[in-house]
Amino acid sequence: MHILGSFIKGVIEVADKVTGDHNPVDEQKEVLKSLLEKASDTKFGKHYDFKDILSAPNIHKRYAQSVPYFDYNKINEHWWSQLHEGKLDVTWPGSSDYFALSSGTTGKTSKRIPVTQDMIDAIRSAGIKQVLALNNFDLPPDFFEKGILMLGSSTDLAEKDDHLEGEISGISASNIPSWFRGYYKPGKEISEIDDWDERVEKIVEQAPDWDIGAISGIPSWIELMLKEVIKQHQLENIHEIWPNLQVYTSGGVAFGPYEKSFMALMGKPITVIDTYLASEGFIAFQNRPETDAMKLVTDNGIYFEFIPFLPEYINEDGSLSDDAPSLSISEVEENEDYVLVISTVSGAWRYMIGDTIEFTDVERAEIKITGRTKFFLNTVGSQLSVNKMDDAVQHLESKFDIKIPEYTLSAKKFDDGFYHSWYLGTTSTIDESKVVSELDDFLKDANKNYKVARSKALKGVKVNLVNPDVFNDWNDENKKKGGQVKMERVMGEDKFKDWEDFVNQR
C-alpha cells in the first residue's frame, strides 16, 4: 500500500474541501482594493491619486477613469526604467528582487518585467491551489509519491546590480519550496545548466534512475526532450522508462496542435492539465477534468480587466485606444473575445499582457486563450483568431490522418492579390492542393468574417509542407530553447520574409 501517497492525497482532499467555493466577483473587488492600498504611497500611486480612487463609491470605474492603459513600452519608458536606476517605491513598494526576461513572440529583444517578492509568493500560492485542484482529477495515491520533471529555462539566474534576471520559468523553479525539492526533477544541478541541449543530455543520462509521475513545460520543448530520451534508450515510447507517468502540465501555448504528435510518444493515456503562467504572473490553471478551460486565479495578487476585442478599440501597433471600455469580471459574457488587462503585486497597472481570451463559464471564471492582440490575422477583414487556426490544423490532422505539431502563417500579397500563406510542419507526404481546399473550406465554415473576406479581397490560402525540424531550428537560431518563448503562429510581413528565406536555405 502506498502509505505516503495515500496520506498526501488525503491532505489534499481535506484542504480542497476546507477552501471550498469562492466568489470571483467579490475576490476581485478585494484584490483591487488591496493593490491600491498597498501602492498608494508609491510614485505611481501618488501620481494617479490611488487614495482618491479608494474613496470612490465604485472603485473599479474610478480606477478605469483615472489610470490609462499601459503596454510594456509605455510603462517601461515612464516608470519601470526608474527601477534600473536604483529608485525605490516606483510602481510597487520597495524594489524588485527579480526581473523576468521575456521576448514573447515579438522579437529577439528581451523585455525586463519586474517580479517582486509579493509576486513570488503569489505564484507559489497559485501553484499550491493547482496542486489542491488535483483532487478533482481522481489520481491514484501512488501518483503523489512520484517525481515531477519540470523543463523550463535555466534556474542559474544572472546577477545584475541588486537583482537577479532570468525567464519566469527559471525564476519560479529557483523558488520552489523546500518540501517540494524531493519530488523535483531534474534537480538543482541539472536545472542550472544554461545550454538547453546540454541540459537534455544530462536528463537523458539520469532518466533510468527517476520514477516520473508528471511532466511540466512548453509542449514543443517537452516533445523534443521525450524524443531524445526514447531515441537514446532505444524505446518504443516514454512509458517504457517512466511507466508511472500519468500527468502532463502544459503551458505557454495551446496544447491542441501538439496533442496528436505528443500522444504518439506515450504508451498509454495520460491526463493533460493546462496552465497559464506568464512573465507577469500565474494567471490561470485547469481546475477540473470536465473541461480544458482554465480557472482565473481571482484571489491572488492580480486584478483583471477585460476589453472587448473589436477593431475600433485596437490601434495599428496592437495597443488599446484610450476610449476602449473596460469590463470587470461581473460584466463579461461568455463566448466573446476580450483583451486581457492586468494590475499586479509586481507594479503592473492596467497592463495589456498581449493575450485575448474568452470566457467559457463566467460563474466559474473559466477562460480559454484565443490569441494575441497583434497576431489576429485581420488582413482584408478576415479576423482569424489563433484558436480558429488551431482548430483548422487539428481538423487537417484528423481529415488526412497526419501530425502537424507546428505551423505559422502570414497574410501575403501575390501578383493576383492577398492570400493567407501557411507553413505546416509535418513529416507526412500529402497533396498540397487537397490541403488547400480542405483548409479553406473549414475556415469558411468556422468564421463568418473569413468567409466574407474570401468573397472580396482575400483570394484564398497557399500551403507549404515542411519538416517540423525546420521550426525547431528556427526557434533555436532566433530564441532560447526551453523557455517561455515560442513559435509565432502569425508573422508580420518582415518576419515572414526572414522565415521564408530561412526555409529556402534548408
N, C-alpha and C positions, 0 to 999 in steps of 0.2 A: 504493500500500500504506500502511496506517495504522501507521507505524513506532512512534510513541509509544504508541498503543493496544495494539499487539502486545507492546511492552516491558512496559507496566503489567500487562497480563493475564498475561504470563509470570511476573512478580514475584509476583503474587497466587497463581498456581498453585503456585509453588515454596514460598511462605510457608505456604500451606494444607497442603501435604504435610509440611512440616517440623513444623508444630504437631501434626499427626496427631490420633488419637483420644484422648479423655480419659475418666477415670472420675469421674462426677459425685459419687458417694458419697465417694470419697477427697478430692476437691476441696472438698466442703462441710465435711468434718472439719477441713481445713486452714484454711478461711476462718473458721470459728467460733473456732478456737484463736487465729488471728491477731487477730481482733476483740477477744477477751477480753484478750489480752496487751497490745495497744496501749492499751486503755481502762482497764486495771486500776488506774491511779492517778488516774482522774477521780473526781469526786464520786459519780457513779453507780456506777462500778466498785468504789469503796470501800464504798458503801452496801450493795451486793449481794455483796460479797466475791468479786470475779472471781478473785482468786488462789487462793481455796479451790476454786472451781469448776474451775480449771485442773488442780488436783491430783487430781481425782476420776478413777476408772477409766473411767467413761463420762461424758464432758464434756456431751454433749447432754442426758442425763437429769438430771444435776445442775443444768445451766443451766435446764432447764424447771421443776425443782422450786424453784429459788432466786429466779427473776425472774418477776414476774407479767406477764400480758398488758397491753398498752397500746393505747389508741386515741389519736387526736390530742388530744382534750380532756384526757385523763388525763396523757399525757406532757408536754403543753404547760403544764398547770397546775402540775405538780410539778417539772418540770425545765427544759424549753426556755424558759419565761418568764424564767429567770435569765440566759439569753443576751442578752435585750433590756435587761437591767440592766447589761450590760457585764462580767458574770462570765465567767471562763475555766475550761477543763477541767471542764465540767459533765457532758455525756454523751459527749464526744469531746475529745481533747487540743486545747488552744488554743481558738480561736473559729471561727465560720463566716464565710466570705468572702461568701456569698450566702444569701438566703432565697427559696425558691420559693413564690410566691403561688398558692394553689390553692383554688377553691371546689368543685372536683369537680362532683358533680351534686347537691349537698346544699343549696345556697342561695347568697345573694349575699355573705355574709361570707367573706373570704379566710382560709384557713389560711396560716400562715407557717412553712414547713418548712425547717430548716437544710440548707444544701448546702455541705459543706466542700471544700477543695481536693482532698482524697483522693477525694471523690465525683466532682468534675470529672474527675480523672484516670481514675477507674473508668468513667465514661460515655464518655470518649474512647476508652479501651481496648476497651470493648464495641462502640463504633462501628467500630473497626478490625477486630474479629472479624467483624462483619456484612459489611464490605467483603470480607474474605477468603472469606466464605461465598458471595459472588457467583460464585466459581469453580464452584460446584455447579449454577449456572443456565445454563451454556453460552451466555453472552452473547458477541456478536462483538467483535473487538478495537476497532472504531471506537466502541463504546459508552463505552469508557474515556477518550475524548477529548472527550466532550460535557459540557455544563453540567448541574448539578443544582439544580433550583429547590426551595428549602425555604421553605414558607409556614407560619409559626407566629406566636407572639406577638412583639411588638417587642423588638429587641435593645437598645433605649435604656433601660437599667435605671435604676431610681430609686435615688439615693444616700440612705442613711439611717444616721446615726451612722457606724459604721466598716464598713458592709457595703453591698451592692447588693441590690435586690429586683426580682423580675420572675417571669414564668412560666417553667417549666423549659425549654420550647422556646426561649425567648428567651435564657436563661442558657446553654444548650448552644450555640446558634448564635453567641453572642458569644465563645465559647471555641473556635471551630474552629481547627485547626492551620494554620500559615502555608502549608504546601504545598497545602492544600485550597482556599485562597481564590480561586485562578484558576478553579476549577470552580464555585464557589458563586454562585448567583443567588438573590435579586435584587441581591446586593451590599450592602455596608455601609450606604450612604446610604439606600437604599430600605427596608432591613430595620429601620432605626431609627425609621421613621415610626410613631407610636403609633396613629393612626387607621387602622383596617383598610381602610375604603373608599378612603381616600386612597392607601394603600399599593398596593391592587389597581389603582387608576387609573394609578399610575406603572408597574406591571408591564405593564399593557395597552399603554402607550406604548412600552416597551422591548422588548416581545415579539418584534417582527420582527427585532431585532438579535441575538437569542440562538439558539443551537443547543442545545436542551434534549434531554437523553437520559433524565433521570429527574426525577420529582417526588416530594416528600415532604410529608405533612401530614394533618390530620384530613379524612376524606372529604367531609363536608358543606361545609367551607370551601374545599377544593380544587375541588369541583364549582362553587361559586359563582364562583370565580376563572376557571375554564376557560370557563364560560358567558359571562362578561364579555369575555374575550379573543375568543371566537368571535363574539359579537354585535358588538363594536366594529369588528372587522376583516372582518365580513361573510363568515364562513367556514361551510362545511358541517360541519367537525369540526376538532379541535385539531391533527390531523396535517397539515393544510394549511399551518400556520405552523411547526409543530415536527415535521417528517417523521421525525426520528430518535428521537422519544420511544419508549422501549422498556420502562421500568420505573416503576411507581408503588409507593412505600413508604408503606403505610398505618399508622395508629397512633391510639391514643386510644379507638377504638370498633371493634367487629367490622365488617369490610368487607362481609359478606354482604348486609345490607339495602340497601346502596348500589350493589351490583355492576351491576344492570341499568341504572339511570339513569346511572351513571358510564361504563359501556362505550358507552352511546349517544352519548357525546361524542367517542369515538375513531373514527379512520378505519381502524384495523387493530388486531389483538390486541396487548396488552402484558402484561408479567409483573407480577403483583401480589405484593408481599412484605410480610408483616405484621410489625410491631414492637410492643414493649410498653415504652414509656418513660413512667414515672410521675414525679410530683414527687419521689418518694423514691429514684429511681434507674432505671437501664436494666436491666430485669428479664429480657427475653427477646426473641428475634427468630427469624423463619423462617429455617431453616438449609439447607433443601433443597426442590426443586420438587415432590417426590412427595407432599407434604402441606402443608396450610395451617396446621398446628400450629406452635408456636414453641418453640425450644430455650431453656430457662432458662440464664442466664449464671451458672454454678455456681462459677467460679473467680475472681471479680472483685469482692470487697468487699461482697457481700450473702449472708447466711446465711438459708436458707429453712426454715420450719416449716409443717406442713400439718395443719389441724384438721378432722376430719370434719364436714361441714356437715349437722348434724342438729338438729332443733328443740330438743332438751334442752340443747344447748350454746350457744344463741344467746339473749341477753336481749332484752327487748322493744325496747330502744333500738338493737338491732343489734350490741351489743358481745358479747364472748365471756364465758361463765361461767368462774369461776375454776377449776372442775374439768374444763374441756374438755381432752381428751387431745391431746398434741402428737406428731406423727409426723415423723421425719426423712425425707429422700429415699430412704433404704434401706428404709423401712417402708410406703411408699404403694402403692396398687393402681391399675390403670387403670380408667377409666370411672366413677370415684367423685368426687363433688363435695367439694372441700376449701376451707376458708377459708385464704387466704394470709397468713402472718405472716412478717415480715422483721426482721433485725437488720443494720445497715449502718455503713459508714465515715463516715456523717454523724451517728452517735449516735442512731439509732432502734433501740430494743431491744424485741424481741418485739412488734413494732408491727403492728397489724392494718390493712392497707392498704385494706381495704374490698371487695376483689375475691374472687370464688370462681373456682376453676379445676378442671379435671380433667386427668389425665394420659392422653394418647393413646399414649404409648410411654415406659415407665418407664426402660428401659435407656438411651434417648437423652435422657432428661429433657425430653421434648416435651410441651407443655401447650396447652390452649385455655382462654380466659376464658369462664366460663359465666354470670357475672352479678355482682351486688353483694349484699353481705350484707343491706343494707337494702332492696334492690329485688327480692328474690324475692317474687312475688305469692303469699302464703300465706293469703289470706282463706278461711275455712271449709275449710282443709286442701288447697287446690289445688296448692301447692308448684310453681308455674310459674316456671321459670328464664328468664333473658333469652335464653339460646341457643335454648330451645324457642320463645320468642316470635319470635326472628329466623327460625327455621325456618318458622314458621307464615306469616310475612309473605312469605318467599320462595316458599312454596307458593302463596299467593294471586297473586303476580306471575306465576307460571308458569300457574296454572289459568285466569286471566282475561286473560292477556297484557297486563298493566299494569305501571307502575313505581310503587313505594312507597318512596321514599328516606328517609322519616321516619315515625315513629309514636310514640305514647305511650298509656298506659292507666292505669287505676286500678280498684280494687275499690270499687264504689259501691252504697249501699243505696237501692233504689227502693221504691215502695209495696208491691210483691209480693215483695221480698227482694233478695239480693245478686246483682249482675251484674258481669262484667268489662267496663268501658266503654272501648272502643277509639276512638282518633282516628287515622285512616290518611291520610297525606299523598299525594295523587295528583291529577293533572290529568285523569284518565280519568273518564268517566261510566259508572256501573255500578249495577245494582240492589243496594242495600244489604242487602236480605233474603237475596239469594243469597250475599253475602259473609259474612253472619252464619252461615248454615248451613254453608258450607264451612270457615270458621274454627273453629267449634265442633266439627265432626266431626274435623278434623285434630288438634286439641288432645286430644280424647278418645283418638285412636289413638296419639298421641305420648307421652302422660303418664298413667300409671295413676292417680296421685293426683288429677289433674284430672278424670278420668272418675268416680272415686269421689265427689269433691266435687259433680259435676254430678247425681249421683243423690241428693244430700242437700240441703244448704243453698244451693249455688250454682245460681241459676236459669238462667244462660246468659251470652251475650255480647250487647252492643249495639255497633253500629258507626256511626261518623260519618266521612264522607269530606270532607276539607278540602284546600285548595290547599297544596302544600309550602311556599309562600312564608310562610304563617302561622307555620310552625315557625321559619323564618329570622328573621322579625320578633320572635318571642318570645325567641329567643336574643339578638338584637340589643338588645332592651329590658332583658333581665334579666342578661345576661352580656357578656363582651367577645369580639368576633368574632376568630376566627383562632387563639385559644389552645387550651389543653388542655381547657377545659370543653366540655361537650356536652349535648345534649338528654336529659332524663331519659326512660328507657324506661318506668319505673313511677313514678308520683307518689303522694305521700301525700294524704290527704283535703283538707287545707287548700290545698296547692299545686295540686291538681287543680281545686278550685273557682276559684282565680285563673286557671288555664288556660282553663277553660270560659268565664269572664267575658271573657277576652281574645279568645277565638274569636268569641264572640257580638257583640263590638264591631266585628268586621271585616266 
